[in-house]
Structures are given as structure tokens and as C-alpha cells.
Amino acid sequence: MVKSDERLGLYFHFPYCSHRCPYCDFTLTTEAIPHQDYLEACIREINNRIEYLGRESWQPRPLTSLYFGGGTPGLWATEELGQFIHFCREKFGFSAEIEITLEANPAEVNLPLLITWANLGINRLSLGVQSMRQSVLDRLGRMHTPNQVKQVVEWARLANIMRLNLDLIHGLSGEGVAEALFDLEALLTLNPSHISLYQLTIEPQTSFGARARRGEQLLEPEEELLKIYRALSCRLEQAHMPLYEVSNAALKGEESQHNLLYWTMGDYLGIGTGAHGRINLPGQMQRGIRWQNTRSPKAYLKAGLTSPDSTLLSMIEEDAGLLNIEALDEETVIVGLRLSKGLILNQRLLDRYGCHAKRLIQEGLLHQTHSTTSAPLGRWIATARGTELLDHLCFRLILG
């Protein structure tokens, strides 16, 4: 078992999709996929990132997770996908229990492809299901059918990819508690190891955003959204698949190891168009470094293929900078309270936020546990009500 402070993840963003869904604000394009060029640009970024971080005394170590997100990384040609996995294995090494996740759309998967992915080392599949009702899939602009979801799940197991995450979106107007529970029940019959529940968000730059500005009601009212969340959470508890994070549920031992890096302040490299990365830097002073790459696939490719090494990172980054201890503490609170286990306390967090925490505990939004072997100073855990008001809770805990 890899120690928590030795974990290292790599998130790879593949910004290409066959079409854009009306609610999607992710970094993506529907232009033709430059399979080999994108591979070369991303490999160059990794080499340059490692060299740059090495100047801060950070050294690479075996990956504990490799996550292919998008976009639709399931559309990447298997030759280039295999070359990238091989490169990462050679560059970093893989831990014995590495989790390699690939996101895919059910309409774009077949059994031979799944078998190839499994042979390349993919051991976890994340499917963008979103709903198990055709009428809702049509409204969401999805291209698959409920039957295709069932077929892909069966094929994945035949290919020996046993770890399955299924995404579900709830909150679309006219789709209340009963409808959300119908979708969840349909997923549970497929026996996935992990389910991600996402409340529909109307992003300004999307097709849904434009429709909302014209006055169309696309979301259920706030009260109904809260009822939906509570009902889904309760049903998952009954199914022995509780929410271990605000939007994610899993069977015991099947939590997403990659996403846990985000929520427990582990190291992760973000590679590719629009990717985010954050690394804790070594040394007596606790500090970190964060970056976000350009959201333009064309700009990323141009820089990745033509810029000299001395300027490559500055050309592909949209934002980057060092994080001081105050910024790290704030992020620790914001991400840690998303977990059902809460965040492990240290003396610095108690000194900085303890007085704020006392008030929130009195108000029933926060709970502090007693000392345990894994958390000698205890933990802060959001209560059920605190979880429902998580943004408010974090704001109050940090700022008082």
C-alpha cells in the first residue's frame, strides 16, 4: 500500500468530442482529432513539467492513478493511447495497485475496443450515462440509448474491466424525485462499483445558458433539487453504496483513487488542453504550485509542437503560480469538507480556523470528532445540513 503522502496522479485531458451537449461547458472541440500530434504535444509537456518542477527539488515517483478525462478520451486512437500509457510507465513507473480510468460515451464503445483498452492497462471505465430514460437523454443531447448503456456494461465485464463508474445528471425541469430515483434504480440494477451524481448546472456559455437567458426554465426549483439530493443519498445508503463525497458514491473499497487525490490534497499532474495540476513542493516551508493550461486545443497544439523548451510551459499555461501555506490551508478546508469522512485536523488548522469552527458546530453545520490513530487531533466533518450548505459552510469557516 502506497503511503498517502507518496501518492501521485496524472490527469490527462483529451479535448475532442463527436458533438457538444447543450449543458456542457468543458474544454472541448468537435474538430477532427489530430491523434499523433496531440500525443507528441502532451509528451513534450510532461518532459518540460518534470524538468521545471525539478528546479524546485520535486522528483517524479510511480503513478498511483492515471485518469483520461475529456472531452471523450474514448475517441483517441488506441495506438496513441497505448503509446501514452507506455510513456508514462517508462517515465514514472506504475505502483502495483495503479488505477487507470478512461471516460467514454456508451454510443461510441464496442466489445473489441474494450478488450483492447483492457490489454493496454485500463482497469476502470467511467461512462457518461446521465439518464436511463430516452426522453431525458434526448433533452440532454446525448447520443446513446438506455439499452446501449446496459450492453456496454456487459461488454466491459466480458473484457475484464470490472471497475465501473456511471454518471447521472439530475435536476432537469420536470424531472423530480420520482424520476431521479427511477434513473438511480436503473443504474443500481447494473451493479456498478461507483456512481457519480451531478446536479444539472446551467453554465452561461452553453446552449442551455442561452436558452435560460431567453427565459426558459431548465432547472427544477431549489426546494425540489434539495429533495432529489436527499432521496438519492438515502437510496444509495440503502444499497450499501453511500456517498463518500458530495457527488460520488461507491461500494466499500471502490472509491475513485484519483479523485481522492484532489480531495485530500495529494499531488497530481494536469496534462493537456485545459488541464489543471497541483503539486506540493518539498522543503521546510509548506508551499505548492498550481497551473491551468489554455482551453484552446489549437493554441495548445501549436505551442506543444513548435515552441522551444525554454518557453513551452509559459505558452501553454493560462494561469500558474506558487501557493503559500494560507492558500493551501484554505484549499484543504474547501476540498476536505466534501468528503463524508471530513478533513484530518492539524494544529495549524485549529489555530487558524478553530474559533470559527466552534460557532459552526454550535449552529449544527459542522462536527468535530475525537482523536483516532489516523487523526490524532480529530476531524472536521460537515453535518447533513452543512453538506447541503457546503459553500456557505466553507466561506464561514475560512472567513468567520
KEVEX-721211 format. One record per residue (C-alpha): residue number from 1; residue in three letters; x, y, z. Coordinates in Angstrom, 3 decimals. Layout:
% residues N
[node NUM ALA [X Y Z]]
...
***
This chain:
% residues 400
[node 1 MET [0.000 0.000 0.000]]
[node 2 VAL [1.356 3.409 -1.022]]
[node 3 LYS [1.560 5.947 1.804]]
[node 4 SER [-0.826 8.870 1.415]]
[node 5 ASP [1.962 11.446 1.083]]
[node 6 GLU [3.674 9.396 -1.643]]
[node 7 ARG [0.685 9.168 -3.986]]
[node 8 LEU [0.958 10.773 -7.402]]
[node 9 GLY [-1.756 11.053 -10.016]]
[node 10 LEU [-1.710 12.214 -13.614]]
[node 11 TYR [-4.808 13.718 -15.187]]
[node 12 PHE [-4.777 13.723 -18.986]]
[node 13 HIS [-7.331 15.933 -20.722]]
[node 14 PHE [-8.473 14.872 -24.181]]
[node 15 PRO [-10.442 17.835 -25.586]]
[node 16 TYR [-12.077 16.152 -28.570]]
[node 17 CYS [-15.739 15.110 -28.829]]
[node 18 SER [-18.031 13.989 -31.622]]
[node 19 HIS [-20.504 16.708 -30.567]]
[node 20 ARG [-21.119 19.173 -27.734]]
[node 21 CYS [-24.045 18.531 -25.399]]
[node 22 PRO [-26.216 21.616 -24.692]]
[node 23 TYR [-25.313 21.704 -20.974]]
[node 24 CYS [-21.559 21.107 -21.368]]
[node 25 ASP [-19.021 23.817 -20.524]]
[node 26 PHE [-15.987 21.516 -20.502]]
[node 27 THR [-12.852 22.222 -22.508]]
[node 28 LEU [-13.547 20.506 -25.800]]
[node 29 THR [-13.825 20.854 -29.560]]
[node 30 THR [-15.680 18.874 -32.210]]
[node 31 GLU [-12.936 19.389 -34.814]]
[node 32 ALA [-11.056 16.449 -36.338]]
[node 33 ILE [-8.768 14.662 -33.881]]
[node 34 PRO [-5.007 15.095 -34.507]]
[node 35 HIS [-4.188 11.795 -32.782]]
[node 36 GLN [-0.390 11.686 -33.178]]
[node 37 ASP [0.173 15.438 -32.878]]
[node 38 TYR [-1.743 15.574 -29.611]]
[node 39 LEU [0.298 12.696 -28.237]]
[node 40 GLU [3.558 14.457 -29.112]]
[node 41 ALA [2.428 17.771 -27.584]]
[node 42 CYS [1.394 16.109 -24.318]]
[node 43 ILE [4.627 14.140 -24.019]]
[node 44 ARG [6.570 17.366 -24.505]]
[node 45 GLU [4.543 18.983 -21.746]]
[node 46 ILE [5.299 16.150 -19.315]]
[node 47 ASN [9.020 16.304 -20.028]]
[node 48 ASN [9.083 20.061 -19.544]]
[node 49 ARG [6.948 19.956 -16.392]]
[node 50 ILE [9.222 17.420 -14.750]]
[node 51 GLU [12.279 19.473 -15.661]]
[node 52 TYR [10.664 22.653 -14.281]]
[node 53 LEU [9.495 21.003 -11.062]]
[node 54 GLY [12.934 19.507 -10.641]]
[node 55 ARG [14.272 23.024 -10.202]]
[node 56 GLU [12.029 23.194 -7.120]]
[node 57 SER [13.561 19.904 -5.885]]
[node 58 TRP [10.418 17.915 -6.735]]
[node 59 GLN [11.077 14.479 -8.173]]
[node 60 PRO [8.660 12.171 -10.018]]
[node 61 ARG [7.658 8.875 -8.462]]
[node 62 PRO [5.483 5.922 -9.533]]
[node 63 LEU [1.950 6.870 -10.502]]
[node 64 THR [-0.852 5.610 -8.286]]
[node 65 SER [-3.511 6.869 -10.713]]
[node 66 LEU [-3.766 7.805 -14.364]]
[node 67 TYR [-7.038 9.408 -15.427]]
[node 68 PHE [-8.093 10.051 -19.025]]
[node 69 GLY [-10.825 12.682 -18.991]]
[node 70 GLY [-12.360 14.984 -21.533]]
[node 71 GLY [-13.894 15.616 -23.894]]
[node 72 THR [-14.166 11.992 -24.913]]
[node 73 PRO [-10.824 10.181 -24.477]]
[node 74 GLY [-12.555 7.020 -25.635]]
[node 75 LEU [-12.235 8.512 -29.141]]
[node 76 TRP [-8.428 8.597 -29.013]]
[node 77 ALA [-6.874 6.077 -31.388]]
[node 78 THR [-5.754 3.027 -29.432]]
[node 79 GLU [-2.251 3.192 -30.904]]
[node 80 GLU [-1.647 6.664 -29.471]]
[node 81 LEU [-3.431 5.797 -26.230]]
[node 82 GLY [-1.153 2.794 -25.829]]
[node 83 GLN [1.935 4.856 -26.609]]
[node 84 PHE [0.985 7.405 -23.963]]
[node 85 ILE [0.414 4.736 -21.301]]
[node 86 HIS [3.753 3.135 -22.215]]
[node 87 PHE [5.493 6.522 -21.995]]
[node 88 CYS [4.018 7.154 -18.522]]
[node 89 ARG [5.086 3.712 -17.342]]
[node 90 GLU [8.621 4.343 -18.538]]
[node 91 LYS [8.786 7.930 -17.268]]
[node 92 PHE [7.266 7.480 -13.809]]
[node 93 GLY [6.765 3.810 -13.143]]
[node 94 PHE [3.405 2.436 -12.044]]
[node 95 SER [2.541 1.451 -8.480]]
[node 96 ALA [1.377 -2.136 -8.080]]
[node 97 GLU [-2.200 -1.003 -7.422]]
[node 98 ILE [-2.395 1.762 -10.055]]
[node 99 GLU [-5.868 2.878 -11.085]]
[node 100 ILE [-6.151 3.728 -14.804]]
[node 101 THR [-9.507 5.299 -15.661]]
[node 102 LEU [-10.887 6.113 -19.096]]
[node 103 GLU [-14.025 8.162 -19.741]]
[node 104 ALA [-16.221 7.092 -22.641]]
[node 105 ASN [-19.659 7.588 -24.155]]
[node 106 PRO [-21.854 4.470 -24.401]]
[node 107 ALA [-22.693 5.090 -28.073]]
[node 108 GLU [-19.016 5.056 -29.048]]
[node 109 VAL [-17.880 1.792 -27.414]]
[node 110 ASN [-17.844 -1.801 -28.623]]
[node 111 LEU [-16.513 -5.087 -27.267]]
[node 112 PRO [-13.287 -5.260 -29.348]]
[node 113 LEU [-12.428 -1.711 -28.252]]
[node 114 LEU [-12.991 -2.577 -24.592]]
[node 115 ILE [-10.788 -5.661 -24.914]]
[node 116 THR [-8.037 -3.503 -26.444]]
[node 117 TRP [-8.354 -0.947 -23.627]]
[node 118 ALA [-8.085 -3.702 -21.027]]
[node 119 ASN [-4.962 -5.061 -22.728]]
[node 120 LEU [-3.446 -1.562 -22.585]]
[node 121 GLY [-3.955 -1.493 -18.812]]
[node 122 ILE [-7.270 0.357 -18.460]]
[node 123 ASN [-8.827 -1.104 -15.307]]
[node 124 ARG [-11.587 1.419 -14.608]]
[node 125 LEU [-14.235 2.717 -17.019]]
[node 126 SER [-16.327 5.844 -16.484]]
[node 127 LEU [-19.439 6.059 -18.653]]
[node 128 GLY [-21.368 9.281 -19.268]]
[node 129 VAL [-24.815 7.737 -18.814]]
[node 130 GLN [-26.637 10.838 -17.434]]
[node 131 SER [-30.104 9.219 -17.578]]
[node 132 MET [-31.771 5.881 -18.242]]
[node 133 ARG [-34.827 7.448 -19.886]]
[node 134 GLN [-34.750 8.186 -23.601]]
[node 135 SER [-36.835 11.348 -23.298]]
[node 136 VAL [-34.286 12.883 -20.905]]
[node 137 LEU [-31.309 11.702 -22.972]]
[node 138 ASP [-32.851 13.490 -25.948]]
[node 139 ARG [-33.292 16.711 -23.954]]
[node 140 LEU [-29.688 16.489 -22.755]]
[node 141 GLY [-28.401 15.988 -26.287]]
[node 142 ARG [-26.984 12.547 -25.552]]
[node 143 MET [-26.473 10.151 -28.468]]
[node 144 HIS [-26.926 6.804 -26.730]]
[node 145 THR [-29.921 4.796 -25.551]]
[node 146 PRO [-30.574 3.080 -22.203]]
[node 147 ASN [-30.128 -0.288 -23.893]]
[node 148 GLN [-26.693 0.727 -25.135]]
[node 149 VAL [-25.686 1.505 -21.549]]
[node 150 LYS [-26.708 -1.983 -20.467]]
[node 151 GLN [-24.824 -3.512 -23.387]]
[node 152 VAL [-21.595 -1.598 -22.701]]
[node 153 VAL [-21.666 -2.574 -19.027]]
[node 154 GLU [-21.991 -6.235 -20.055]]
[node 155 TRP [-19.174 -5.875 -22.597]]
[node 156 ALA [-16.898 -4.184 -20.061]]
[node 157 ARG [-17.181 -7.176 -17.760]]
[node 158 LEU [-16.552 -9.556 -20.632]]
[node 159 ALA [-13.388 -7.527 -21.315]]
[node 160 ASN [-12.462 -7.896 -17.629]]
[node 161 ILE [-12.846 -4.192 -16.806]]
[node 162 MET [-14.673 -4.759 -13.553]]
[node 163 ARG [-14.467 -1.303 -12.004]]
[node 164 LEU [-17.294 0.779 -13.476]]
[node 165 ASN [-18.402 4.329 -12.739]]
[node 166 LEU [-21.723 5.513 -14.138]]
[node 167 ASP [-22.517 9.253 -14.285]]
[node 168 LEU [-26.033 10.501 -13.599]]
[node 169 ILE [-27.426 14.037 -14.039]]
[node 170 HIS [-30.483 15.178 -12.086]]
[node 171 GLY [-32.478 18.381 -11.739]]
[node 172 LEU [-33.673 18.974 -15.316]]
[node 173 SER [-37.009 20.803 -15.293]]
[node 174 GLY [-39.975 18.476 -14.996]]
[node 175 GLU [-37.787 15.695 -13.609]]
[node 176 GLY [-38.405 15.497 -9.872]]
[node 177 VAL [-37.750 12.993 -7.094]]
[node 178 ALA [-39.609 10.067 -8.660]]
[node 179 GLU [-37.835 10.466 -11.981]]
[node 180 ALA [-34.394 10.803 -10.371]]
[node 181 LEU [-34.997 7.677 -8.298]]
[node 182 PHE [-36.090 5.795 -11.418]]
[node 183 ASP [-32.748 6.599 -13.045]]
[node 184 LEU [-30.804 5.588 -9.955]]
[node 185 GLU [-32.678 2.287 -9.639]]
[node 186 ALA [-31.897 1.528 -13.276]]
[node 187 LEU [-28.203 2.097 -12.600]]
[node 188 LEU [-28.212 0.017 -9.440]]
[node 189 THR [-29.582 -2.983 -11.363]]
[node 190 LEU [-26.357 -2.861 -13.425]]
[node 191 ASN [-24.275 -3.352 -10.245]]
[node 192 PRO [-21.659 -0.645 -10.856]]
[node 193 SER [-18.889 -0.177 -8.317]]
[node 194 HIS [-19.187 3.623 -8.396]]
[node 195 ILE [-21.880 6.198 -9.237]]
[node 196 SER [-21.358 9.934 -9.739]]
[node 197 LEU [-24.399 12.145 -9.146]]
[node 198 TYR [-24.334 15.583 -10.711]]
[node 199 GLN [-26.960 18.242 -10.321]]
[node 200 LEU [-27.511 19.940 -13.660]]
[node 201 THR [-25.773 23.316 -13.766]]
[node 202 ILE [-26.760 25.955 -16.293]]
[node 203 GLU [-23.465 27.386 -17.492]]
[node 204 PRO [-23.593 30.808 -19.213]]
[node 205 GLN [-21.559 29.843 -22.288]]
[node 206 THR [-23.635 26.778 -23.176]]
[node 207 SER [-26.709 26.254 -25.312]]
[node 208 PHE [-28.713 25.759 -22.117]]
[node 209 GLY [-27.280 29.047 -20.835]]
[node 210 ALA [-28.544 30.892 -23.904]]
[node 211 ARG [-31.977 29.317 -23.529]]
[node 212 ALA [-32.099 30.268 -19.855]]
[node 213 ARG [-31.301 33.883 -20.720]]
[node 214 ARG [-34.302 33.836 -23.056]]
[node 215 GLY [-36.455 32.895 -20.078]]
[node 216 GLU [-36.714 29.109 -20.454]]
[node 217 GLN [-36.928 27.220 -17.157]]
[node 218 LEU [-34.429 24.376 -17.381]]
[node 219 LEU [-33.873 23.544 -13.696]]
[node 220 GLU [-36.198 22.300 -11.011]]
[node 221 PRO [-36.797 24.767 -8.132]]
[node 222 GLU [-34.220 24.829 -5.319]]
[node 223 GLU [-36.562 23.079 -2.879]]
[node 224 GLU [-37.117 20.226 -5.330]]
[node 225 LEU [-33.384 19.935 -6.043]]
[node 226 LEU [-32.756 19.504 -2.322]]
[node 227 LYS [-35.462 16.842 -2.081]]
[node 228 ILE [-33.907 14.993 -5.026]]
[node 229 TYR [-30.456 15.043 -3.435]]
[node 230 ARG [-31.787 13.761 -0.120]]
[node 231 ALA [-33.770 10.979 -1.810]]
[node 232 LEU [-30.827 9.826 -3.916]]
[node 233 SER [-28.499 9.896 -0.918]]
[node 234 CYS [-30.933 7.843 1.164]]
[node 235 ARG [-31.410 5.248 -1.576]]
[node 236 LEU [-27.655 4.868 -2.023]]
[node 237 GLU [-27.267 4.270 1.712]]
[node 238 GLN [-29.903 1.532 1.499]]
[node 239 ALA [-27.990 -0.020 -1.401]]
[node 240 HIS [-24.776 -0.132 0.717]]
[node 241 MET [-23.231 2.359 -1.701]]
[node 242 PRO [-23.106 5.549 0.361]]
[node 243 LEU [-21.930 8.942 -0.805]]
[node 244 TYR [-18.309 9.152 0.299]]
[node 245 GLU [-18.098 12.623 -1.254]]
[node 246 VAL [-20.771 15.205 -2.007]]
[node 247 SER [-21.397 13.887 -5.537]]
[node 248 ASN [-19.843 10.424 -5.524]]
[node 249 ALA [-20.949 7.070 -4.157]]
[node 250 ALA [-19.111 3.760 -4.138]]
[node 251 LEU [-19.074 0.268 -2.799]]
[node 252 LYS [-16.589 -0.147 0.032]]
[node 253 GLY [-13.064 -0.052 -1.374]]
[node 254 GLU [-14.207 1.195 -4.795]]
[node 255 GLU [-13.780 4.927 -4.229]]
[node 256 SER [-12.041 6.799 -7.064]]
[node 257 GLN [-8.408 6.862 -6.008]]
[node 258 HIS [-7.648 9.620 -8.475]]
[node 259 ASN [-10.364 11.953 -7.238]]
[node 260 LEU [-9.355 11.257 -3.645]]
[node 261 LEU [-6.039 12.892 -4.530]]
[node 262 TYR [-7.943 16.112 -5.231]]
[node 263 TRP [-9.974 15.960 -2.041]]
[node 264 THR [-7.075 15.033 0.262]]
[node 265 MET [-4.529 17.473 -1.193]]
[node 266 GLY [-2.379 14.845 -2.893]]
[node 267 ASP [-0.069 15.553 -5.831]]
[node 268 TYR [-1.449 15.430 -9.345]]
[node 269 LEU [-0.054 16.494 -12.686]]
[node 270 GLY [-2.538 18.025 -15.121]]
[node 271 ILE [-1.543 17.415 -18.750]]
[node 272 GLY [-3.231 18.548 -21.945]]
[node 273 THR [-5.598 21.268 -23.096]]
[node 274 GLY [-7.425 22.940 -20.196]]
[node 275 ALA [-5.915 20.598 -17.599]]
[node 276 HIS [-5.308 21.712 -14.005]]
[node 277 GLY [-2.411 20.442 -11.889]]
[node 278 ARG [-1.238 20.952 -8.321]]
[node 279 ILE [1.954 19.760 -6.653]]
[node 280 ASN [3.128 20.069 -3.055]]
[node 281 LEU [6.726 21.252 -3.137]]
[node 282 PRO [9.348 19.743 -0.805]]
[node 283 GLY [11.195 21.753 1.814]]
[node 284 GLN [10.726 23.126 5.311]]
[node 285 MET [8.254 25.794 4.133]]
[node 286 GLN [4.943 24.254 3.127]]
[node 287 ARG [4.020 25.544 -0.293]]
[node 288 GLY [2.716 24.302 -3.590]]
[node 289 ILE [2.455 25.098 -7.258]]
[node 290 ARG [-0.676 25.164 -9.395]]
[node 291 TRP [-1.284 25.599 -13.111]]
[node 292 GLN [-4.094 25.626 -15.634]]
[node 293 ASN [-3.445 25.105 -19.313]]
[node 294 THR [-5.052 27.031 -22.137]]
[node 295 ARG [-8.572 25.943 -23.050]]
[node 296 SER [-7.800 26.290 -26.763]]
[node 297 PRO [-6.820 22.977 -28.381]]
[node 298 LYS [-5.327 24.848 -31.345]]
[node 299 ALA [-3.170 27.069 -29.117]]
[node 300 TYR [-2.060 24.075 -27.048]]
[node 301 LEU [-1.085 22.081 -30.133]]
[node 302 LYS [0.713 24.968 -31.779]]
[node 303 ALA [2.798 25.633 -28.672]]
[node 304 GLY [3.348 21.967 -27.957]]
[node 305 LEU [4.656 21.255 -31.439]]
[node 306 THR [6.589 24.431 -32.245]]
[node 307 SER [7.632 26.311 -29.082]]
[node 308 PRO [11.197 25.843 -27.811]]
[node 309 ASP [11.531 24.076 -24.489]]
[node 310 SER [12.547 27.312 -22.777]]
[node 311 THR [9.133 28.894 -23.406]]
[node 312 LEU [6.808 25.891 -23.807]]
[node 313 LEU [5.115 25.980 -20.398]]
[node 314 SER [4.571 29.728 -20.487]]
[node 315 MET [2.987 29.353 -23.934]]
[node 316 ILE [0.508 26.623 -22.947]]
[node 317 GLU [-0.421 27.904 -19.491]]
[node 318 GLU [-3.426 30.139 -18.947]]
[node 319 ASP [-2.595 30.580 -15.275]]
[node 320 ALA [0.154 29.367 -12.947]]
[node 321 GLY [1.681 30.313 -9.636]]
[node 322 LEU [3.058 29.325 -6.265]]
[node 323 LEU [0.701 28.594 -3.361]]
[node 324 ASN [1.646 29.744 0.127]]
[node 325 ILE [0.583 27.996 3.318]]
[node 326 GLU [-2.539 30.162 3.700]]
[node 327 ALA [-3.755 29.192 0.216]]
[node 328 LEU [-3.033 25.517 0.897]]
[node 329 ASP [-4.958 25.646 4.183]]
[node 330 GLU [-7.969 27.236 2.510]]
[node 331 GLU [-7.993 24.602 -0.210]]
[node 332 THR [-7.601 21.855 2.399]]
[node 333 VAL [-10.823 23.056 4.026]]
[node 334 ILE [-12.754 23.506 0.782]]
[node 335 VAL [-11.948 20.081 -0.663]]
[node 336 GLY [-11.718 18.160 2.611]]
[node 337 LEU [-15.241 19.019 3.762]]
[node 338 ARG [-16.600 17.464 0.561]]
[node 339 LEU [-15.705 14.044 1.973]]
[node 340 SER [-18.057 12.156 4.278]]
[node 341 LYS [-15.013 11.414 6.473]]
[node 342 GLY [-14.179 15.109 6.568]]
[node 343 LEU [-10.681 16.511 6.831]]
[node 344 ILE [-7.912 15.492 9.203]]
[node 345 LEU [-7.017 18.313 11.566]]
[node 346 ASN [-3.573 19.635 12.343]]
[node 347 GLN [-2.574 22.258 14.863]]
[node 348 ARG [-2.275 24.947 12.221]]
[node 349 LEU [-5.868 24.464 11.031]]
[node 350 LEU [-7.092 24.513 14.634]]
[node 351 ASP [-5.180 27.702 15.369]]
[node 352 ARG [-6.328 29.429 12.198]]
[node 353 TYR [-9.965 28.365 11.975]]
[node 354 GLY [-10.796 26.859 15.373]]
[node 355 CYS [-12.812 29.801 16.694]]
[node 356 HIS [-14.885 29.881 13.507]]
[node 357 ALA [-15.426 26.133 13.759]]
[node 358 LYS [-16.834 26.413 17.280]]
[node 359 ARG [-19.627 28.695 16.078]]
[node 360 LEU [-20.440 26.414 13.155]]
[node 361 ILE [-20.530 23.405 15.485]]
[node 362 GLN [-22.997 25.251 17.724]]
[node 363 GLU [-25.137 26.007 14.666]]
[node 364 GLY [-25.218 22.332 13.674]]
[node 365 LEU [-23.310 22.748 10.408]]
[node 366 LEU [-20.036 21.160 11.497]]
[node 367 HIS [-18.957 18.265 13.702]]
[node 368 GLN [-15.549 17.633 15.277]]
[node 369 THR [-14.544 14.063 16.033]]
[node 370 HIS [-12.316 12.842 18.839]]
[node 371 SER [-8.732 11.717 18.424]]
[node 372 THR [-8.073 8.497 16.498]]
[node 373 THR [-4.939 6.735 15.311]]
[node 374 SER [-5.393 8.100 11.784]]
[node 375 ALA [-6.393 11.576 13.017]]
[node 376 PRO [-4.680 12.364 16.355]]
[node 377 LEU [-6.317 15.807 16.569]]
[node 378 GLY [-9.643 14.626 15.180]]
[node 379 ARG [-11.512 15.674 12.062]]
[node 380 TRP [-13.947 18.330 10.948]]
[node 381 ILE [-16.943 16.775 9.216]]
[node 382 ALA [-19.842 18.637 7.634]]
[node 383 THR [-23.188 17.618 9.099]]
[node 384 ALA [-26.045 16.651 6.773]]
[node 385 ARG [-27.258 20.247 6.836]]
[node 386 GLY [-23.707 21.546 6.461]]
[node 387 THR [-23.247 19.407 3.358]]
[node 388 GLU [-26.370 20.914 1.833]]
[node 389 LEU [-24.925 24.382 2.549]]
[node 390 LEU [-21.329 23.468 1.776]]
[node 391 ASP [-20.283 26.675 0.014]]
[node 392 HIS [-21.706 28.731 2.889]]
[node 393 LEU [-20.028 26.447 5.425]]
[node 394 CYS [-16.585 26.757 3.823]]
[node 395 PHE [-16.926 30.530 3.487]]
[node 396 ARG [-17.849 30.866 7.157]]
[node 397 LEU [-15.114 28.507 8.340]]
[node 398 ILE [-12.394 30.329 6.426]]
[node 399 LEU [-13.509 33.928 6.865]]
[node 400 GLY [-15.506 33.749 10.092]]
***
